Amino acid sequence: MKQKLRALFFVIGSHPRIAVIVLCTAISLVAMNRYTWRGEAVKRCISSDGLGYYSYLPAIFIYQDFKFDYYRDINRKYFNHDGYAPFINYTNGKFVNKYFAGEAILLLPFFLMACVLSMLFGYGVDGYGYFFQLSVGIAALFYVMTGLYFLMKYLAQYVSERAAAIAAAAIFLGTNLFFYTVFEPSESHAFSFALISWLIFAFDRSVKSRSTRSYYLIALLLGLVILTRPSNVLTVLALPFIAGRWTLFVRWIKGIFRWKVVLPCFLIVLAPVGIQSVLYHLQVDQWWIDAYGDEGFDFLHPELLNVLFSFRAGFFLWAPIALIAISGWWWWRKRIETAYWFWIFFAMNSWLISSWWAWHYEGTFGMRPMADHLPWFVLLLAGLLSVKKRWLRYCLPVVLLLFVSIQQIQAYQRFHVIIPWEGMDKFKYAYLFLDTNKAKAHFFSSPPDTPCPSGLTGMSVLKIDFEESTSLNTTDDAFSGHRSGIIPEGKETLIAAIPAGRENAGKRMYVSLEWLRKFSNWKNEGELMIQLQSGGESIWHSGVHILQPSPRANTWQFSYYSGITEPIRSGDDTLFVKIYNPVGNSLLIDNFKMVYGFSAE
């Protein structure tokens, strides 16, 4: 047995490519088992945007329900509320799943295995139970590891196996790719990363062989890239980089126009689009629909600096290893004549990403759309690791290890919501930097959908409809009635102040708020802030973005909030409800309702 183990470790140790796959897989599985596959967290492996990508599978294979009405039962079963599917968009008078089906195709074998295991072990085959949640995590990890493997295999012709292995491990463990593989695996980023990695390897082989089947494979991969995340079609701009020489790339392009290549490739690329078209028709009886509705790109006003460098979600600030990797381009420039195509691709892709209506991609950890394109940074970092400078050979691994460690800590913080789900800024970044104290979870954001505790006392309701005199100026632009409140620009405005009362000392105050809002500038943001003060000192605070970017400016929209405070210290404690409205934005509110009570729990 010992000899077999020695032999196994020798094989792993003498093959850096295998060693990296084993190491990254082991770290990921340990983290999944420790955090995402336990307790309530296991219900949320399939969550957020990932629900939309994934839910085609249970809709087709379990429920045969293309209106996704079944999801209300899933909400009741696992999350104890009666909400509709959050991934459904209302556009052109139709309800439609706004997400594309490419990820669902990649998940299919894992989904079918989850069905089998659920039946064998007596779990309900509902598409969202224990084995289904695990299957998505396993799938994301599998695809990312295959992507890393093929990247290292491609790099073998240019750099040492050691350099390729270190680059692959550093990019995986030192960027948000790890987070979106382990903690939020249902997002499309892990799958897009794998597809682009496969495309790099397959295109290199196709340029060398120009075989008919290699063209078919490129067409299939490109179709899946588009169907998983359509904006990633810009990856084709970087393919000359892989060709290495302009003459080779041109020769490959000419090969497309052979009679037995051009038409089949065209049909293969269109096949995934056809799948999406059929799914649209099953949902809304139309072969194509703009499922994102009012959401879209603002190409004339890209937020490029924010996308790359902001504290909120800046790519290079949250993944400094990628910034270091950029300098590896000079190594590639000396070896391939088409190296400059990387910059053409990077500029166009960054412009596209930063032109999205919500440039920060709300709820992101770092700049998550950039995770799809990290294969290119594996290549660049491998080039940097191959530079023949003695000082770099010793210093660079230390720097990489430092940034990997920071990224791992920040991924832990983000999972526990120490780093808030949205709204990061310079102050929050500095205040929370490497702080792993779980007591600070939700410190800058409230837990979602805080349930109402049982046994509340002193229940009260405060309603402000602005029809009568208030401290706010009013206007006749109202949701209902004749008046609404005007929130001044550039300052915090007090909406309500609720004294706790001596009889409630030691209790917690439960607060539920509802209101209608209307704002003029969809790019601006503001905040509803709730604060419990004792003796002039803030002992608890929470809030929610009241001006969360939305393409639906100048229309009335419903908002809500619920939360529960820290224990009240004395009867003089007061709960303040305020709204901050930034400069350059017109904000109206109407039908403000506040329900509050006190809990001894």
C-alpha positions as CSV (number, residue, x, y, z in Angstrom):
1,M,0.0,0.0,0.0
2,K,2.8,2.4,0.9
3,Q,4.6,1.7,-2.3
4,K,1.4,2.4,-4.3
5,L,1.0,5.7,-2.5
6,R,4.6,6.6,-3.1
7,A,4.2,5.8,-6.8
8,L,1.0,7.9,-6.9
9,F,2.7,10.9,-5.3
10,F,5.7,10.5,-7.6
11,V,3.4,10.6,-10.7
12,I,1.6,13.6,-9.4
13,G,4.8,15.4,-8.4
14,S,6.6,14.7,-11.6
15,H,3.7,16.0,-13.7
16,P,2.9,19.6,-12.7
17,R,-0.2,19.6,-14.9
18,I,-1.7,16.7,-12.9
19,A,-0.5,18.2,-9.6
20,V,-2.3,21.4,-10.2
21,I,-5.6,19.7,-11.1
22,V,-5.4,17.5,-8.0
23,L,-4.5,20.5,-5.8
24,C,-7.2,22.8,-7.1
25,T,-9.8,20.1,-7.0
26,A,-8.9,19.1,-3.5
27,I,-9.0,22.7,-2.2
28,S,-12.4,23.2,-3.9
29,L,-13.9,20.1,-2.6
30,V,-12.8,20.8,0.9
31,A,-14.3,24.3,0.7
32,M,-17.6,23.0,-0.8
33,N,-17.9,20.3,1.8
34,R,-17.1,22.8,4.6
35,Y,-19.3,25.7,3.5
36,T,-21.7,25.2,0.5
37,W,-22.8,21.6,1.1
38,R,-24.0,22.1,4.6
39,G,-27.0,23.5,6.4
40,E,-29.1,26.2,4.7
41,A,-26.2,27.0,2.3
42,V,-26.8,23.8,0.3
43,K,-30.2,25.1,-0.8
44,R,-28.5,28.1,-2.5
45,C,-25.9,26.3,-4.7
46,I,-28.5,27.1,-7.4
47,S,-29.2,30.7,-6.9
48,S,-29.4,34.2,-8.3
49,D,-28.9,34.4,-12.1
50,G,-28.0,30.7,-11.9
51,L,-31.6,29.8,-11.3
52,G,-32.5,31.1,-14.7
53,Y,-29.7,29.3,-16.5
54,Y,-30.4,26.0,-14.7
55,S,-34.2,26.0,-14.5
56,Y,-34.7,25.0,-18.1
57,L,-33.7,21.4,-17.0
58,P,-36.4,20.8,-14.4
59,A,-38.9,22.7,-16.6
60,I,-38.3,20.3,-19.5
61,F,-37.5,16.9,-17.8
62,I,-39.6,17.0,-14.6
63,Y,-42.5,19.5,-14.9
64,Q,-43.0,20.1,-18.6
65,D,-43.9,23.6,-17.5
66,F,-42.5,26.3,-19.8
67,K,-44.2,29.1,-17.8
68,F,-42.2,28.1,-14.8
69,D,-45.3,28.2,-12.5
70,Y,-43.9,25.2,-10.7
71,Y,-41.2,27.4,-9.1
72,R,-43.8,28.8,-6.6
73,D,-44.0,25.3,-5.1
74,I,-40.2,25.2,-4.9
75,N,-40.2,28.5,-3.1
76,R,-42.8,27.3,-0.6
77,K,-40.9,24.0,0.0
78,Y,-37.4,25.4,0.5
79,F,-37.6,29.1,1.3
80,N,-41.0,29.3,3.0
81,H,-42.4,32.1,0.8
82,D,-44.9,32.3,-2.1
83,G,-42.8,34.2,-4.7
84,Y,-42.7,33.6,-8.4
85,A,-39.6,32.6,-10.3
86,P,-37.1,35.5,-9.9
87,F,-35.6,34.9,-13.3
88,I,-38.8,35.6,-15.2
89,N,-38.9,38.9,-17.0
90,Y,-42.0,40.8,-18.2
91,T,-41.4,42.2,-21.7
92,N,-43.6,43.0,-24.6
93,G,-46.6,41.8,-22.5
94,K,-45.0,38.3,-22.1
95,F,-43.4,36.5,-19.1
96,V,-40.2,34.8,-20.2
97,N,-37.0,33.4,-18.7
98,K,-34.5,36.0,-19.7
99,Y,-31.4,33.8,-19.4
100,F,-29.9,31.7,-22.2
101,A,-29.8,27.9,-22.2
102,G,-26.1,27.1,-22.9
103,E,-25.3,26.3,-19.2
104,A,-28.3,24.0,-19.0
105,I,-26.9,22.0,-21.9
106,L,-23.6,21.6,-20.2
107,L,-25.3,20.7,-16.9
108,L,-27.6,18.0,-18.5
109,P,-25.5,14.9,-17.7
110,F,-25.0,16.0,-14.1
111,F,-28.7,16.8,-13.8
112,L,-29.6,13.3,-15.1
113,M,-27.2,11.8,-12.6
114,A,-28.8,13.8,-9.8
115,C,-32.2,12.4,-10.9
116,V,-30.9,8.9,-10.6
117,L,-29.3,9.5,-7.2
118,S,-32.4,11.2,-5.8
119,M,-34.5,8.2,-6.7
120,L,-32.0,5.7,-5.4
121,F,-31.7,7.4,-2.0
122,G,-35.3,8.3,-1.6
123,Y,-35.1,12.1,-2.2
124,G,-37.8,13.8,-4.1
125,V,-37.0,14.4,-7.8
126,D,-38.0,18.0,-7.8
127,G,-34.9,19.4,-9.5
128,Y,-33.8,21.5,-6.5
129,G,-33.1,18.9,-3.8
130,Y,-29.8,17.9,-2.2
131,F,-28.3,16.0,-5.1
132,F,-29.4,18.6,-7.7
133,Q,-27.7,21.3,-5.7
134,L,-24.5,19.2,-5.4
135,S,-24.5,18.3,-9.0
136,V,-24.2,21.9,-10.1
137,G,-21.2,22.4,-7.9
138,I,-19.6,19.2,-9.2
139,A,-20.3,20.3,-12.7
140,A,-18.8,23.8,-12.3
141,L,-15.7,22.3,-10.8
142,F,-15.4,19.6,-13.5
143,Y,-15.7,22.1,-16.3
144,V,-13.2,24.6,-14.8
145,M,-10.6,21.8,-14.2
146,T,-10.9,20.6,-17.8
147,G,-10.5,24.2,-18.9
148,L,-7.3,24.6,-16.8
149,Y,-6.0,21.2,-18.2
150,F,-6.4,22.2,-21.8
151,L,-4.9,25.6,-21.2
152,M,-1.8,24.0,-19.7
153,K,-1.7,21.6,-22.6
154,Y,-1.8,24.4,-25.1
155,L,0.9,26.3,-23.1
156,A,3.3,23.3,-23.3
157,Q,4.5,24.3,-26.7
158,Y,5.6,27.7,-25.4
159,V,6.5,27.5,-21.7
160,S,7.7,24.9,-19.2
161,E,5.1,22.7,-17.5
162,R,6.0,24.3,-14.2
163,A,5.3,27.8,-15.5
164,A,2.0,26.7,-17.0
165,A,1.0,24.9,-13.8
166,I,1.8,27.9,-11.5
167,A,-0.1,30.3,-13.8
168,A,-3.2,28.0,-13.9
169,A,-3.2,27.6,-10.1
170,A,-2.6,31.2,-9.4
171,I,-5.4,32.5,-11.7
172,F,-7.9,29.9,-10.3
173,L,-7.1,30.4,-6.7
174,G,-6.2,34.1,-6.9
175,T,-9.2,35.5,-8.7
176,N,-13.0,35.4,-8.4
177,L,-13.0,32.3,-10.6
178,F,-12.6,30.3,-7.4
179,F,-15.6,32.0,-5.8
180,Y,-17.8,31.4,-8.8
181,T,-16.8,27.8,-9.0
182,V,-17.1,26.9,-5.3
183,F,-19.5,29.3,-3.7
184,E,-21.8,30.4,-6.5
185,P,-21.4,27.6,-9.1
186,S,-24.7,28.0,-10.8
187,E,-23.6,31.4,-12.3
188,S,-22.5,31.0,-15.9
189,H,-18.9,32.2,-15.4
190,A,-17.3,28.8,-14.6
191,F,-18.9,27.3,-17.7
192,S,-17.9,30.2,-19.9
193,F,-14.4,30.0,-18.6
194,A,-14.3,26.3,-19.6
195,L,-15.7,26.9,-23.1
196,I,-13.3,29.7,-23.9
197,S,-10.4,27.5,-22.6
198,W,-11.5,24.6,-24.8
199,L,-11.9,27.0,-27.7
200,I,-8.3,28.2,-27.3
201,F,-6.9,24.6,-27.3
202,A,-9.1,23.5,-30.2
203,F,-8.4,26.5,-32.3
204,D,-4.6,26.0,-31.9
205,R,-5.0,22.4,-33.2
206,S,-7.3,23.5,-36.0
207,V,-4.8,26.1,-37.2
208,K,-2.2,23.5,-37.4
209,S,-4.2,20.7,-39.0
210,R,-7.0,22.6,-40.8
211,S,-8.9,19.3,-40.8
212,T,-12.6,19.5,-41.6
213,R,-13.6,18.0,-38.3
214,S,-11.5,20.6,-36.4
215,Y,-13.6,23.4,-38.1
216,Y,-16.8,21.6,-37.0
217,L,-15.5,21.5,-33.4
218,I,-14.7,25.2,-33.5
219,A,-18.2,26.0,-34.8
220,L,-19.8,23.9,-32.0
221,L,-17.7,25.5,-29.3
222,L,-18.4,29.0,-30.6
223,G,-22.1,28.2,-30.7
224,L,-22.0,27.0,-27.1
225,V,-20.1,30.1,-26.1
226,I,-22.8,32.3,-27.6
227,L,-25.7,30.3,-26.1
228,T,-24.1,30.4,-22.6
229,R,-23.3,34.2,-22.6
230,P,-23.9,35.9,-26.0
231,S,-21.6,38.8,-25.3
232,N,-18.7,36.4,-25.1
233,V,-18.8,36.1,-28.9
234,L,-16.1,38.9,-28.8
235,T,-13.7,36.0,-28.0
236,V,-13.2,35.6,-31.7
237,L,-11.2,38.8,-31.7
238,A,-8.5,37.1,-29.7
239,L,-8.2,34.0,-31.9
240,P,-5.4,35.6,-34.1
241,F,-3.3,35.6,-30.8
242,I,-3.6,31.8,-30.7
243,A,-2.7,31.4,-34.4
244,G,0.6,33.1,-33.6
245,R,1.3,34.2,-37.2
246,W,-0.9,36.3,-39.4
247,T,-0.3,34.1,-42.4
248,L,-1.5,31.0,-40.5
249,F,-4.6,32.8,-39.3
250,V,-5.4,34.0,-42.9
251,R,-4.8,30.5,-44.2
252,W,-7.2,29.1,-41.6
253,I,-9.9,31.7,-42.5
254,K,-9.6,30.7,-46.2
255,G,-10.1,27.1,-45.2
256,I,-13.6,28.0,-43.9
257,F,-14.8,28.6,-47.4
258,R,-14.3,25.1,-48.6
259,W,-17.7,23.7,-49.8
260,K,-17.7,20.9,-47.1
261,V,-16.8,23.3,-44.3
262,V,-18.7,26.6,-44.7
263,L,-22.3,25.4,-44.7
264,P,-22.0,22.7,-42.0
265,C,-20.1,25.2,-39.8
266,F,-22.8,27.8,-40.3
267,L,-25.5,25.3,-39.4
268,I,-23.5,24.1,-36.3
269,V,-23.1,27.6,-35.0
270,L,-26.8,28.4,-35.6
271,A,-27.9,25.1,-33.9
272,P,-27.6,26.5,-30.3
273,V,-29.4,29.6,-31.4
274,G,-32.1,27.4,-32.8
275,I,-32.4,25.7,-29.4
276,Q,-32.9,29.0,-27.7
277,S,-35.5,30.0,-30.3
278,V,-37.5,26.8,-29.7
279,L,-37.4,27.5,-25.9
280,Y,-38.7,31.0,-26.5
281,H,-41.5,29.6,-28.7
282,L,-42.5,27.1,-25.9
283,Q,-42.7,30.0,-23.4
284,V,-44.3,32.9,-25.4
285,D,-45.4,31.5,-28.8
286,Q,-42.8,33.6,-30.5
287,W,-39.6,32.3,-32.2
288,W,-37.5,35.2,-30.8
289,I,-38.0,37.8,-28.2
290,D,-35.8,40.4,-26.5
291,A,-36.0,38.6,-23.1
292,Y,-34.0,41.3,-21.3
293,G,-36.6,43.9,-22.1
294,D,-35.5,47.4,-20.9
295,E,-32.1,46.1,-19.7
296,G,-29.4,46.7,-22.2
297,F,-26.2,48.5,-23.2
298,D,-25.4,52.2,-23.2
299,F,-22.4,52.2,-25.6
300,L,-22.0,55.9,-25.5
301,H,-21.4,56.1,-21.7
302,P,-19.2,53.1,-20.7
303,E,-18.0,53.0,-17.1
304,L,-14.5,51.7,-18.1
305,L,-12.6,53.0,-15.1
306,N,-15.1,51.7,-12.6
307,V,-15.2,48.3,-14.3
308,L,-11.4,48.0,-14.1
309,F,-10.4,49.8,-11.0
310,S,-13.3,50.7,-8.7
311,F,-13.6,49.5,-5.1
312,R,-17.1,48.4,-5.8
313,A,-16.3,45.8,-8.4
314,G,-13.1,46.8,-10.3
315,F,-11.5,43.9,-12.1
316,F,-7.9,44.7,-11.3
317,L,-8.5,45.9,-7.8
318,W,-10.3,42.7,-6.8
319,A,-8.0,40.5,-8.8
320,P,-4.5,42.1,-8.7
321,I,-3.0,38.9,-10.1
322,A,-4.6,39.7,-13.4
323,L,-2.9,43.1,-13.4
324,I,0.4,41.5,-12.8
325,A,-0.3,39.0,-15.6
326,I,-0.8,41.8,-18.1
327,S,3.0,42.4,-18.0
328,G,3.5,38.9,-19.4
329,W,2.2,40.2,-22.8
330,W,5.7,41.6,-23.5
331,W,7.1,38.0,-23.3
332,W,4.5,36.9,-25.8
333,R,5.1,39.8,-28.2
334,K,8.7,38.6,-28.7
335,R,7.4,35.1,-29.8
336,I,4.2,35.6,-31.7
337,E,3.5,38.4,-34.3
338,T,-0.2,38.5,-33.6
339,A,0.2,39.3,-29.8
340,Y,-1.3,42.8,-30.3
341,W,-4.7,41.1,-31.0
342,F,-5.0,40.6,-27.2
343,W,-5.2,44.3,-26.7
344,I,-7.8,44.7,-29.5
345,F,-9.9,42.0,-27.8
346,F,-9.4,43.3,-24.3
347,A,-10.3,46.9,-25.2
348,M,-13.5,45.9,-27.1
349,N,-14.5,43.4,-24.4
350,S,-13.9,45.9,-21.6
351,W,-15.9,48.5,-23.5
352,L,-18.8,46.0,-23.9
353,I,-18.8,44.9,-20.3
354,S,-18.6,48.5,-19.0
355,S,-21.5,49.6,-21.3
356,W,-24.1,47.3,-19.5
357,W,-26.9,49.4,-17.9
358,A,-25.7,48.1,-14.4
359,W,-22.0,48.3,-15.0
360,H,-21.2,46.8,-11.5
361,Y,-23.4,43.7,-12.3
362,E,-25.2,43.9,-9.0
363,G,-24.4,41.3,-6.4
364,T,-21.0,40.7,-7.9
365,F,-17.7,39.7,-6.2
366,G,-15.1,41.5,-8.2
367,M,-16.0,42.1,-11.9
368,R,-17.7,38.7,-12.5
369,P,-18.1,39.0,-16.3
370,M,-14.3,39.1,-16.5
371,A,-14.1,35.7,-14.9
372,D,-15.2,34.2,-18.2
373,H,-12.1,35.6,-19.9
374,L,-9.5,34.6,-17.4
375,P,-8.1,31.9,-19.7
376,W,-6.2,34.8,-21.5
377,F,-4.7,35.8,-18.2
378,V,-3.5,32.3,-17.6
379,L,-1.6,32.6,-20.9
380,L,-0.2,36.0,-20.0
381,L,0.9,35.0,-16.5
382,A,2.6,31.9,-17.9
383,G,4.6,34.2,-20.2
384,L,5.6,36.4,-17.2
385,L,6.7,33.3,-15.3
386,S,8.9,32.3,-18.2
387,V,10.9,35.6,-18.2
388,K,14.6,34.8,-17.6
389,K,15.2,37.3,-14.7
390,R,16.7,35.9,-11.6
391,W,15.0,38.4,-9.2
392,L,11.6,37.8,-10.9
393,R,12.0,34.0,-10.6
394,Y,12.3,34.4,-6.8
395,C,10.0,37.4,-6.2
396,L,7.0,36.6,-8.4
397,P,5.9,33.3,-6.7
398,V,6.0,35.1,-3.3
399,V,3.8,37.9,-4.7
400,L,1.4,35.4,-6.3
401,L,1.1,33.5,-3.1
402,L,0.3,36.7,-1.2
403,F,-2.4,37.7,-3.6
404,V,-3.8,34.2,-3.6
405,S,-4.0,34.3,0.2
406,I,-5.8,37.7,0.1
407,Q,-8.3,36.4,-2.5
408,Q,-9.1,33.3,-0.5
409,I,-9.8,35.4,2.6
410,Q,-12.0,37.7,0.6
411,A,-13.9,34.8,-0.9
412,Y,-14.5,33.6,2.7
413,Q,-15.7,37.1,3.6
414,R,-18.0,37.3,0.6
415,F,-19.5,33.9,1.3
416,H,-20.3,34.9,4.9
417,V,-21.6,38.4,3.7
418,I,-18.9,40.2,5.7
419,I,-18.1,41.7,2.3
420,P,-21.7,42.9,1.4
421,W,-23.6,41.6,-1.5
422,E,-23.5,44.9,-3.2
423,G,-22.5,48.6,-2.7
424,M,-18.8,48.2,-1.8
425,D,-16.8,51.4,-1.7
426,K,-13.4,52.6,-0.5
427,F,-14.4,53.0,3.1
428,K,-16.0,49.5,3.4
429,Y,-13.1,47.9,1.6
430,A,-10.6,49.4,4.1
431,Y,-12.8,48.8,7.1
432,L,-13.4,45.1,6.2
433,F,-10.0,44.3,4.7
434,L,-9.1,40.7,5.7
435,D,-11.5,40.9,8.7
436,T,-12.9,37.3,9.1
437,N,-15.1,38.1,12.1
438,K,-18.5,36.5,11.4
439,A,-20.1,39.0,13.8
440,K,-19.7,41.5,11.0
441,A,-21.8,39.5,8.6
442,H,-24.4,41.8,7.0
443,F,-22.7,44.7,8.8
444,F,-23.2,46.8,5.7
445,S,-26.2,45.1,4.4
446,S,-29.3,43.5,5.9
447,P,-30.0,39.8,5.6
448,P,-32.5,39.2,2.8
449,D,-36.2,38.7,3.7
450,T,-35.7,38.8,7.5
451,P,-38.7,36.7,8.8
452,C,-41.1,38.2,11.3
453,P,-40.4,36.7,14.7
454,S,-43.3,35.2,16.6
455,G,-44.7,36.8,19.8
456,L,-44.1,40.4,18.8
457,T,-45.4,43.0,21.2
458,G,-46.3,46.7,20.7
459,M,-47.2,46.2,17.1
460,S,-47.7,49.5,15.3
461,V,-48.2,50.8,11.8
462,L,-47.0,54.1,10.4
463,K,-48.4,55.3,7.1
464,I,-47.3,58.4,5.2
465,D,-49.2,59.1,2.0
466,F,-48.1,62.7,1.7
467,E,-51.7,63.9,1.2
468,E,-51.5,65.9,4.4
469,S,-48.8,68.3,5.6
470,T,-45.4,66.6,6.2
471,S,-41.8,67.7,6.7
472,L,-41.1,67.0,3.0
473,N,-42.1,69.2,0.1
474,T,-44.7,67.5,-2.1
475,T,-45.7,67.4,-5.8
476,D,-48.8,66.3,-7.7
477,D,-46.9,63.6,-9.5
478,A,-48.3,60.8,-7.3
479,F,-48.7,57.0,-7.5
480,S,-52.1,57.2,-5.8
481,G,-54.0,60.1,-4.4
482,H,-52.9,63.6,-5.3
483,R,-49.4,64.1,-3.7
484,S,-46.0,62.4,-3.3
485,G,-42.9,63.4,-1.3
486,I,-39.9,65.0,-2.8
487,I,-36.5,63.8,-1.4
488,P,-33.9,66.6,-1.6
489,E,-30.7,65.9,-3.5
490,G,-27.3,65.5,-1.9
491,K,-28.2,64.9,1.7
492,E,-29.9,62.4,4.2
493,T,-33.6,63.1,4.7
494,L,-35.3,61.9,7.9
495,I,-38.6,60.0,7.1
496,A,-39.4,58.7,10.6
497,A,-38.1,58.6,14.2
498,I,-39.5,55.9,16.4
499,P,-38.7,55.9,20.2
500,A,-38.3,52.5,21.7
501,G,-40.0,53.1,25.0
502,R,-38.8,51.9,28.4
503,E,-40.9,48.8,28.4
504,N,-39.0,47.5,25.5
505,A,-35.5,47.7,27.0
506,G,-33.6,44.5,26.2
507,K,-35.9,43.6,23.4
508,R,-35.2,43.7,19.6
509,M,-37.2,45.9,17.2
510,Y,-38.6,44.2,14.1
511,V,-39.1,46.6,11.2
512,S,-40.9,46.0,7.9
513,L,-41.0,48.8,5.3
514,E,-42.9,49.3,2.0
515,W,-42.8,52.3,-0.3
516,L,-43.2,53.4,-4.0
517,R,-40.3,55.2,-5.6
518,K,-39.8,57.1,-8.8
519,F,-36.5,58.5,-9.9
520,S,-35.1,60.2,-13.0
521,N,-31.5,59.0,-13.4
522,W,-31.2,55.3,-13.8
523,K,-27.4,55.3,-13.2
524,N,-27.6,57.1,-9.9
525,E,-27.9,55.3,-6.6
526,G,-29.1,56.2,-3.1
527,E,-30.0,54.4,0.0
528,L,-32.7,53.9,2.6
529,M,-30.9,53.8,6.0
530,I,-32.2,52.5,9.2
531,Q,-30.3,53.2,12.4
532,L,-30.9,52.5,16.1
533,Q,-29.2,55.1,18.4
534,S,-28.6,54.9,22.1
535,G,-27.4,58.1,23.8
536,G,-26.4,59.6,20.4
537,E,-24.4,56.5,19.6
538,S,-25.3,54.2,16.7
539,I,-25.7,50.6,18.1
540,W,-27.2,49.1,14.9
541,H,-27.6,50.1,11.4
542,S,-28.9,48.5,8.1
543,G,-30.3,49.6,4.9
544,V,-31.1,48.9,1.3
545,H,-30.4,50.6,-2.0
546,I,-33.6,52.6,-2.8
547,L,-32.1,53.8,-6.1
548,Q,-30.6,50.5,-7.1
549,P,-29.8,51.0,-10.9
550,S,-32.7,50.1,-13.0
551,P,-33.5,50.7,-16.7
552,R,-37.0,51.6,-15.6
553,A,-36.5,55.3,-14.7
554,N,-39.4,57.7,-14.5
555,T,-41.8,55.0,-13.5
556,W,-43.2,54.1,-10.1
557,Q,-41.6,51.0,-8.6
558,F,-42.3,49.0,-5.4
559,S,-39.6,48.5,-2.8
560,Y,-39.5,46.7,0.5
561,Y,-37.2,46.0,3.5
562,S,-37.4,44.0,6.6
563,G,-34.9,43.6,9.5
564,I,-34.4,43.2,13.2
565,T,-32.2,45.3,15.4
566,E,-29.7,44.6,18.1
567,P,-31.2,44.6,21.7
568,I,-32.5,48.0,22.8
569,R,-30.4,49.4,25.6
570,S,-32.8,51.9,27.2
571,G,-36.2,53.5,26.7
572,D,-34.5,56.6,25.2
573,D,-33.2,54.6,22.3
574,T,-34.6,55.8,18.9
575,L,-34.9,54.1,15.5
576,F,-34.3,56.5,12.6
577,V,-35.4,55.9,9.1
578,K,-33.6,58.1,6.5
579,I,-33.2,58.3,2.7
580,Y,-30.1,59.5,1.0
581,N,-30.6,60.9,-2.6
582,P,-27.4,61.7,-4.6
583,V,-26.9,64.9,-6.5
584,G,-28.3,64.9,-10.0
585,N,-31.3,62.8,-9.4
586,S,-35.0,63.5,-8.9
587,L,-36.5,61.2,-6.3
588,L,-40.2,60.9,-5.3
589,I,-41.7,58.5,-2.8
590,D,-45.3,57.6,-2.1
591,N,-47.4,55.3,0.1
592,F,-44.7,54.8,2.7
593,K,-45.7,52.2,5.2
594,M,-43.8,51.0,8.3
595,V,-44.8,48.1,10.5
596,Y,-42.8,47.5,13.7
597,G,-42.9,45.6,16.9
598,F,-40.7,44.2,19.7
599,S,-39.4,40.7,20.2
600,A,-37.9,39.3,23.4
601,E,-36.1,36.6,21.4
